[in-house]
Amino acid sequence: MAEMTGKQRVRAQFNDRPVDRVPIYCAGMHGRIASHILGREAYVGYGIMRWRESRALWEGEEAHAELLERMHRDTMEVYETLGLDFVFPFNGRYPVKPTRIIDERTFEYGDRDGTWWIMRFDPETELFQRVDGSRQPEPTIEDLERAVEAMERSAEEHSPTPDDFPAQQYALDYFGDEKEIFGAGICVYVPRERAWLEAMALRPELVLRYTMAQARIACKNAAVMGEMGLWVIFGGGDFAGKNGPLYSPESFKRCMSPAVRMISRACEEAGVLHMFASDGDLWPVADELYGNCGVHGYHEIDRRAGMDLEKLRDRFPHLRLMGGIASETLHTGTPEDVREECLSALEVARRRGRIMVGASNTVVAPTPFENFDTMIETLHENR
């Protein structure tokens, strides 16, 4: 078979057509890993880029513009260097200008006479997290009602254009038809605070209004991304751990299913794939989510939580699958553990089809370089 481009390879694999090799990808990485790949400091990552963006905003508009350009360029160079078929152009963003720089890693935001908070960057984990601030009372039902009304207004007013997706546009301009680019903006989720989870049982109609407003925003975004030439679109939202979903299958059907179905229909009309992502054990809701809701694909497949590629293919023959290599294995396993997961996932992908193999979630900062290098080498040598 003639050599395929990454874009051709992904589309052929996901449409169950012959491919020259199994397509491979990596679902994002922290800055330490990206810097290892490029052999220099890379402006790529999540918490580290949130910290850098806040610092750049403090320094002024020119510094902020330079940071965003470098972030986009470095991200493209990482995927080009790795030789992956699929580009995951996301980084952490925190476009909030600090009101005070406490020290190099600690910034204050907001107003001491009202709402304020302090964020601190940890270079070891690359997390940028709140460490202090004004009191945050537990939301009430009235607060949730106001949040729902605000989301409904946003859905009504939302009018996206390609300019609203600069990371995707940069990647399209950079790679052209060489690689497939991951789209975004079709997430739907219930916030994981206790008040929202309680409302799923006590006020399901209120929560459904919230998710349906999110869905209306997602439908508009899907149409724009289809016009841009994107095809594989990231959706979903984390709602499970290794012991299963945070709420019952009945609550999922009441509060999530109608919104997920709406997004799936809009994606079909736009000619794009609705990839619903969540790590954790999704088996209790899998038939509803990946059967009755019309979702086209499953991203963030968590092997360590029992979401096995072979079992998923048996249950859902037409579902597109992305993953097979756990970020937990990359972080805490041995090179041999990593190699075994890579080879296992590649074997299923070759035999069963409609599977793209890679690290299904973010490669975290403390990941041993040897493990990451083993993954990339094994994928390229055996696909």
Buried (B, 14 or more C-beta within 10 A) or exposed (E): EEEBBBBBBBBBBBEEEEBEBBBBBBBBBBBBBBBBBBEEEBBBBBBBBBBBBBBBBBEEEEBBEBBBEBBBBBBBBBBBBBEBBBBBBBBBEBEBBBEEEEEEBBBBBBEEEEEBBBBBBBEEBBBBEEEEBEEEEEBEEEEBBEBBEEBBEEBEEBEBEBEBBEBBBBBBEBBEEBBBBBBBBBBBBBBEEEBBBEBBBEBBEBBBBBBBBBBBBBBBBBBBBBEBBBBBBBBBBBBBBEEBBBBBBEBBBBBBBBBBBBBBBBBBEBBBBBBBBBBBBBBBBBEBBBEEBBBBBBBBBBBBBEBBBBEBBEEBEEBBBBBBBBBBBBBBBEBEBBBBBBBBBBBBBBEBBBBBBBBBBBBBBEBBEEBBBBBBBBBBEBB
